[in-house]
């Protein structure tokens, strides 16, 4: 999309200067607004034309049966799917009885702009109706960061060639018709008009609809209020029915006059609260928004984002596309988690219905690192949601004959929703990924109260899982067999290195946390004997290594498998999972997404630099990146082992995953993990930032030739830190907070507030980079973006 002439490259905005209906579904995703609680896709104000109508509430879902040709013990019986709830952003327009529909008439101009500093989507359109009447429509839309339950918009109509009669219809609309997609008909049936009406209301300028889902029995209330200004002829009327509440504004507007509508929308949902309670909740949020006013909401939004950018901004000199893309990434990741508040982070955020709105291990592994260092409160809330889901995870472990807790591979409500068990049930690493996120959060924030109250519960139950899932052999080595690691082209393998190393860290972290919080641990039934078994298992953890090749094996015996025949695989046969049986993929050396390479980033303390270099060279020619999760960690390790041009190209792939629609599915929503990976490729890749357990924050910066400078801000243990890197020098500035020591390579650097410390950046030896599978190299980024 960003390569389309209509999309402009700018540091703080994403601007579309011309409407392309063929790109409408993708634009609805990139122009989506959310706050982690409410999500509004970037649909046109009038609702039509559209690619995918979308209004989402985080955690609100419908149930549907999961299909099985052959049933099996432990298979999940039902799945969860995010649903399109009541649409509050609809504002329809008629000009002299002619519907304002951009498929008809003449569009003189159409501009949309996502402003990442103001947190709004602006739109200006000049349109001539089929009857020859010209109007200018201007709108601004926002989802409030400060007022969690509130979204709002302004909509203004101005005649351009004389007096016109204008009708504006502001609506709340439930059970909108969605585009049909192929798939399980039982799922489609569950999503067809999923909301049962319970109450509708319209009076004066206020509207309200209350519905409940049929199977999950969740209740949602949507309320709206309006401020209208216009010529003296302006009249208002309101009406409602089960699925539609409407305020109709009619006016005769002369040239030089304007009709303006400000719309405030409030949402509330619950699986437990009564209808009157939920009605009152939505109405109360609406009163707060109305009292704040449109201008007040805009000011609150800007203040919130000013503070965010002060602690999170990334500057990139030398590539204007990457500069725009990393701020786009930061903004959308913030939108995904800012006000989630004990809810999950879905893989597509609240930008679309892709992956059924499920959260995966992506959230803790890819998204939470960014939030931990830029918006730590949001990271803590996601982990509290995981803790709240512990009862379901414990029940799932018991169902599988295991101790502790088994967190689901994909879910909305905490229960497993994957019907394909080799990629779902067997991917136990999700439990260590969540535990690792707990350890990272505590190390980065020093939040001991969180560790004692929330983190310890997760660490203990996941450690119990590993101790019961693995076993000691006759020689005392500890093995974890029959699991699926991050690479989904290898399943049910023994001693997957990623899983084993992450489990090892989990076991040690649980034992350490139990010792730090003995009273809390005792309430969980933890004994000294139990923590000793965790430490024993961790110390004896098997990490397969091929002595002949001098590389780690992705899993036991992996390097003796037959290599995939890449030369006979055509470019049109990727992704492989859609063109070859999994059985064939599982038996060959071919990697869907970085697995061992990801282990070398997250557990980099378990590898020497020489091992990382050799491992990267071995696995790079096997990795086809049929997943959006791969490029960023390949960028991080490529930078660490000295392949800076390759790391830069992987950065570009991660950064432009959605802006260039590289996976051809941005229409379903954005790839939130890949967006977060853009930040990590810059900060952990070229910034070399690492934090292993509670050690000092360390940096090992180096830049590719294409970039002349990067600078980034982050939060660490209540402090604000600014890091600036040029080809020759790294400068560290503590902008707020008490003194701090960091590591620059192996040198300890003391920092005091307002006193920058500069250190030289050593030269990176030039080495020949490894090759990728034929046709699977990252897109080359020529030096044309400076």
PEFEN-V900856 format. One line per field, one symbol per residue. phi: phi as a letter, one per 30 degrees, with the letter a starting at -180 (. if undefined). Layout:
phi=???
This chain:
phi=.dddedcccbdbbccccadcddceddddddcdbabjccbcddddedjbdbcaeabbcdjcbbcbdcdbdbdbdidecbccbdbdcedccdbcbbchicddbddbibcdaabbbccdcdibccbbbcbcdedjccbccbbbbacdddceccbaacbbcbdcbjdbccbcccbcbchddcddbdldddddddcdhdccdbabaaaiccbabbbbddcdhccbcbbbbbbbbadeddbbbbabbecbbbccccaccddicbcbbcbcbbbbbacbddddddedddddddddddddiedddddddddededdddcbdbcbcjadddeddddededddeedcebdhibdcddchccacehiidcbdeeddcddeddecbbedddddddddedddeeddddddddcibcibcdddbabcjcdbcccddccedddeeddddddddddddddciddddeddcededdddddddddddcadddcjdcbbcibcdeddcbbhcchddedddddeddddddddddddbddddddcidcddddddddddddcedbebcdddibdceaeiddcdddddddccdddccdddcbbdeedddccdacdbebdddddddcedcbddddddddddddedccchdbddceddddddeddcjcdddddddeddddcecdchdchbdddkddddddddedddddddddidbbchcdddbbbdacdddccabbbcacbhiccbcbbbcecbcbcbddajdeacbcchccdbdbbeibebcbdcddcedbddddceeicddddcddbcd
